Amino acid sequence: MPKKLPNPYYDGPPSKHFDGVRFFNPGGIKPAGLRDLLKWKFKGERAKWPKSAPSPFAPTKPTQRITGDGLRVTMIGHASLLIQVAGLNILTDPLWSDRASPLSFAGPKRVAKPGIAFNDLPDIDVVLVTHNHYDHLDISTLKRLYAEHGAHIITPLGNDTVIHKSIPDAKVSTMDWGEQLSYWDGVTIDAEPCHHWSARGVTDRRMALWAAFVISTPFGKIYHVGDTGFHDGINYRAAREKHGGFRLANLPIGAYEPRWFMKGQHQSPQEAVDGMALCNAAHVAGHHFGTFQLTDEAIDAPVTALSQALAERDIAASRFRPLHAGEVFDVPMP
C-alpha cells in the first residue's frame, strides 16, 4: 500500500514560501482559524444582497480574435475575465456555475448572469487558474472548457492534482512564484507572489500554491491578480521593480469586510487604488464584486468606495473601471 503523503497535492523541496508541507506568505498574515471564523459569522453585520442583480450591460458575444495592438477585456463575472490580446484568447478563473461551492444546492449563489454565454465564447487558448478556492477553481466549468476547447490550463503548484482528479487528460502546466512560460509567439506568462491562501476542504489549508500572473506581450504587460491582501503593498512594489509597469492590471475590489478578518486575504477598494499606483498600472479592470456574496459589505459598496478612493487620489475614473458582467473594456495604449 503506497505511503500517504502529508500533502496530497504537491511533493517538493522546501523553499522561501513552502515548508515542505504547506505554502505560506513570507512575512505575511496567516489565514484566520475556526475561532475567528465563528466570531465573524455570529457577530458580523452582513448586508442583505438582492437575490437577483442584473448587470447594466447585456451579455455580449465576443469577436473571435483581437489582432494588432488591441487589448480587450470582457467581464464574465466575479474573477472570470476574457482577455484578448496578441491573437490569444485567455480566460481567468472561469466560473459559469450557479454557485461558488462544492455543492450544487448550497453555498454562495450567483446573482448576476455571466456576461458571456458559454456557447458564445471564442476559441479559448489559455486558462489561468490563480488558486483553488471554489470561486476561482470550478471543476464543472473546467470540464466543459476541456471538452469543447482543449485549452492549456496554467496554475500554481499543486492545483494540477485537483484538476487532473476530475479531468485526467487536461493539459495543465504548473508554476512556482518567479517561473515563466513561453509557449506562445511573443507572449510569456510569469507567476508572481500575492498574499492569499488555498483550501478545498478543512484539512488541506495552504497545501496548494496561489499566485498572480503577468502576461507579457508585444503590446504591453497585463498584471492579473485573482485574490490578494494588500500586505503593505509589498507584492505590488516587487511587480513594478521586476516588470516596470503595466498597460493593464486586473485587480480585485470586493469581498473585503470586515477588515479585521479579511485584511490578510482580500484588499479593500482603497488598497486596490494604492496597488494601482505602486505597480505602475496605466489602466485597471476591477473585478471580484457584485456576483457572489462572500463577505459582509453591500453589493454596491465596492464601486462606491472605489469612486471615492479615485477622487481622493485625483485619478480619472476612466483609468480604473469596475467591470460589470457583459462590460467590454478596450484598453488604450499607455
C-alpha positions in Angstrom: 0.0 0.0 0.0 1.5 3.4 -1.0 2.5 5.7 1.8 0.1 8.6 2.3 1.8 11.9 1.7 1.3 14.7 4.3 0.4 17.0 1.4 -1.9 15.3 -1.2 -1.4 17.9 -3.8 2.3 18.7 -4.0 5.6 16.9 -3.0 8.6 19.2 -3.5 11.6 20.6 -1.6 11.2 23.4 0.9 11.5 27.0 -0.4 11.2 30.6 0.8 7.4 30.1 0.7 7.0 26.3 1.2 7.9 24.5 4.4 7.8 21.0 3.0 4.0 20.5 3.7 2.3 23.9 3.4 2.8 27.1 1.4 2.9 30.5 3.2 3.2 34.2 2.6 6.7 35.3 3.7 6.3 37.9 6.5 2.5 37.9 6.0 -0.7 37.2 7.9 -1.8 33.6 8.3 -5.4 33.0 7.4 -7.8 33.2 10.4 -8.8 30.0 12.1 -12.1 28.4 13.2 -12.5 30.7 16.3 -12.2 33.9 14.2 -14.4 32.4 11.5 -17.2 31.7 14.1 -16.7 35.1 15.6 -17.2 36.7 12.2 -20.2 34.6 11.3 -22.1 35.0 14.6 -21.1 38.6 15.3 -20.8 40.1 11.9 -23.1 42.6 10.2 -23.8 41.0 6.9 -25.6 43.3 4.4 -28.6 41.9 2.6 -28.0 41.3 -1.1 -30.8 41.0 -3.7 -31.5 37.5 -5.0 -31.0 38.8 -8.5 -28.9 41.8 -9.6 -28.9 42.1 -13.4 -25.9 43.8 -14.9 -26.5 47.2 -16.6 -24.8 45.5 -19.6 -26.4 42.8 -21.7 -24.5 39.6 -22.3 -22.1 40.1 -25.2 -20.8 37.9 -28.0 -17.1 38.4 -28.3 -15.2 38.7 -31.6 -13.1 35.7 -32.4 -9.7 37.3 -32.1 -8.1 40.7 -31.4 -5.1 41.5 -33.6 -2.7 44.4 -33.9 -2.0 46.3 -30.8 -5.6 45.9 -29.4 -6.2 44.7 -25.8 -9.8 43.9 -24.9 -11.1 42.6 -21.6 -14.7 41.4 -21.2 -16.2 40.7 -17.8 -17.9 37.4 -17.4 -18.5 37.7 -13.6 -16.6 37.7 -10.3 -12.9 36.9 -11.2 -13.8 35.4 -14.6 -12.5 37.7 -17.4 -11.9 37.1 -21.1 -8.6 38.8 -22.1 -8.0 39.1 -25.8 -4.5 40.3 -26.9 -1.9 39.4 -29.5 -4.2 37.0 -31.2 -4.7 34.9 -28.0 -7.9 34.3 -26.0 -7.2 33.9 -22.3 -9.8 33.1 -19.6 -9.1 33.8 -15.9 -10.6 31.7 -13.1 -13.6 30.6 -15.3 -16.8 30.1 -13.4 -20.1 29.6 -15.1 -21.8 27.6 -12.3 -24.7 28.9 -10.3 -22.8 28.5 -7.0 -19.3 29.1 -5.9 -19.3 26.0 -3.8 -18.5 22.2 -3.8 -22.3 21.7 -3.6 -24.9 22.4 -6.3 -27.6 23.1 -3.7 -25.8 25.3 -1.1 -23.2 27.9 -0.9 -22.8 31.4 -2.4 -25.3 31.8 -5.3 -24.8 33.8 -8.4 -26.9 37.0 -8.5 -25.8 38.2 -11.9 -25.8 36.1 -15.1 -22.5 35.5 -16.9 -21.6 38.4 -19.2 -20.8 35.9 -22.0 -22.9 32.8 -22.6 -20.7 29.8 -22.5 -21.7 28.8 -26.1 -20.7 32.3 -27.3 -17.1 32.0 -26.2 -14.5 32.4 -28.9 -11.8 29.6 -29.2 -10.0 29.6 -25.9 -6.3 29.2 -25.9 -5.2 29.6 -22.3 -7.0 29.4 -18.9 -5.3 31.0 -15.9 -6.4 29.5 -12.5 -4.9 31.6 -9.7 -5.7 29.3 -6.8 -8.1 26.5 -5.7 -10.9 28.3 -3.8 -14.2 27.3 -5.2 -14.9 30.8 -6.5 -11.8 30.6 -8.7 -11.3 26.9 -9.5 -14.6 25.5 -10.7 -14.3 21.9 -11.9 -17.5 21.7 -13.8 -16.6 24.8 -15.8 -13.1 23.4 -16.5 -14.5 20.1 -17.6 -16.7 21.8 -20.2 -13.8 24.0 -21.3 -11.6 21.0 -21.8 -14.3 19.1 -23.7 -15.1 21.9 -26.0 -11.9 24.0 -26.3 -9.0 21.8 -25.1 -7.4 24.9 -23.6 -4.0 25.0 -21.9 -4.5 25.5 -18.2 -1.9 27.4 -16.2 -2.0 27.2 -12.4 0.3 27.4 -9.4 1.9 24.3 -7.8 -0.4 21.6 -6.6 -3.6 22.6 -8.3 -2.9 20.3 -11.2 -3.7 17.4 -8.8 -7.1 18.9 -8.1 -7.8 19.4 -11.8 -6.4 16.0 -13.0 -8.5 14.1 -10.5 -11.6 15.2 -12.4 -10.1 15.8 -15.9 -7.2 13.3 -16.2 -6.3 14.3 -19.8 -6.3 18.0 -19.3 -3.2 19.9 -20.4 -2.0 21.6 -17.3 1.2 23.5 -16.6 2.1 24.3 -13.0 4.2 27.3 -11.9 6.0 28.4 -8.8 6.5 32.0 -8.0 9.2 33.5 -10.2 8.8 31.0 -13.0 7.9 31.8 -16.6 6.2 30.0 -19.5 6.8 30.9 -23.2 4.8 28.6 -25.3 3.3 31.4 -27.5 5.0 33.6 -30.1 6.0 36.8 -28.5 4.0 36.2 -25.3 5.2 35.0 -21.9 3.4 34.3 -18.6 5.1 34.8 -15.2 3.8 33.6 -11.9 4.2 36.2 -9.2 3.5 36.3 -5.4 0.2 37.5 -4.0 -0.9 37.5 -0.4 -3.6 34.8 -0.1 -4.1 31.1 0.8 -5.8 27.9 -0.5 -8.1 25.1 0.5 -10.7 22.8 -1.0 -11.7 21.4 2.4 -11.0 21.6 6.1 -7.7 19.6 6.2 -5.8 20.9 3.2 -5.3 24.6 4.0 -2.3 26.1 2.2 -1.3 22.8 0.6 -1.5 24.2 -3.0 0.0 27.4 -4.1 -1.7 30.7 -5.0 -0.3 33.2 -7.5 -0.8 36.3 -9.6 0.2 36.2 -13.3 1.9 38.7 -15.6 1.2 38.3 -19.3 3.9 40.0 -21.3 3.0 40.8 -25.0 4.5 42.9 -27.7 1.7 45.4 -26.9 2.2 45.8 -23.2 2.1 43.8 -20.0 -1.0 42.7 -18.1 -0.9 42.0 -14.3 -3.7 39.7 -13.3 -4.4 39.3 -9.5 -7.2 36.9 -8.6 -7.3 37.4 -4.8 -4.8 39.2 -2.5 -4.4 41.0 0.7 -2.6 44.3 0.4 0.3 43.3 2.6 1.7 46.8 2.8 2.0 46.9 -1.0 5.0 44.5 -0.9 3.9 42.5 -3.9 2.9 45.5 -5.9 6.2 47.1 -5.4 8.0 43.9 -6.4 5.9 43.6 -9.6 6.9 47.1 -10.6 10.5 46.5 -9.9 10.6 43.4 -11.9 8.3 44.3 -14.8 8.5 48.1 -15.0 4.8 48.8 -15.3 1.6 47.6 -16.9 -0.7 48.6 -19.6 -3.4 46.9 -17.6 -3.8 45.4 -14.1 -6.9 43.3 -13.2 -7.4 43.9 -9.5 -9.9 42.5 -7.0 -12.1 45.2 -5.2 -14.7 43.1 -3.4 -15.2 40.6 -0.5 -13.2 42.8 2.0 -15.5 43.3 5.1 -15.0 43.0 8.0 -11.4 44.3 7.7 -10.2 42.6 10.9 -11.0 39.2 9.3 -10.4 39.9 5.6 -7.3 42.1 5.5 -4.9 39.2 5.2 -6.6 37.8 2.2 -8.8 40.4 0.4 -7.8 44.0 -0.2 -10.2 46.9 0.0 -11.1 49.2 -2.9 -8.9 51.9 -1.4 -6.0 49.4 -1.2 -6.6 48.4 -4.8 -6.2 52.1 -5.8 -2.9 52.2 -3.9 -1.8 49.0 -5.6 -2.6 50.6 -9.0 -0.1 53.4 -8.2 2.5 51.1 -6.7 2.7 48.7 -9.6 2.6 51.5 -12.2 -0.6 50.4 -14.0 -1.9 52.7 -16.7 -5.3 51.2 -16.5 -7.2 48.8 -14.2 -10.1 46.4 -14.6 -11.8 46.0 -11.2 -13.3 42.5 -10.5 -14.3 40.2 -7.7 -17.5 42.0 -6.8 -21.3 42.0 -7.5 -21.7 38.3 -8.4 -21.5 36.1 -5.3 -21.9 37.4 -1.7 -18.9 36.1 0.1 -18.5 38.7 2.9 -20.3 41.5 4.7 -20.3 44.5 2.5 -23.4 45.6 0.5 -23.5 44.7 -3.2 -22.8 48.3 -4.3 -20.2 49.2 -1.6 -17.1 48.2 -3.6 -18.0 50.5 -6.6 -18.9 53.4 -4.2 -15.7 53.0 -2.2 -13.6 52.8 -5.4 -15.1 56.0 -6.7 -14.3 57.8 -3.5 -10.7 56.5 -3.4 -10.1 57.5 -7.0 -11.4 61.0 -6.3 -9.2 61.4 -3.2 -6.1 60.5 -5.2 -7.2 62.6 -8.2 -7.1 59.6 -10.6 -9.5 59.7 -13.5 -12.3 57.1 -13.2 -11.7 56.1 -16.8 -8.4 54.6 -15.7 -9.8 52.2 -13.1 -13.0 50.6 -14.3 -15.1 48.3 -12.1 -16.4 45.9 -14.8 -19.9 44.6 -14.6 -21.0 41.4 -16.3 -21.0 41.8 -20.1 -19.0 45.1 -20.0 -16.2 45.4 -22.6 -13.1 47.4 -21.9 -10.9 48.3 -24.9 -7.7 49.3 -23.1 -5.8 52.2 -24.6 -2.1 52.1 -25.2 -0.2 54.0 -22.4 
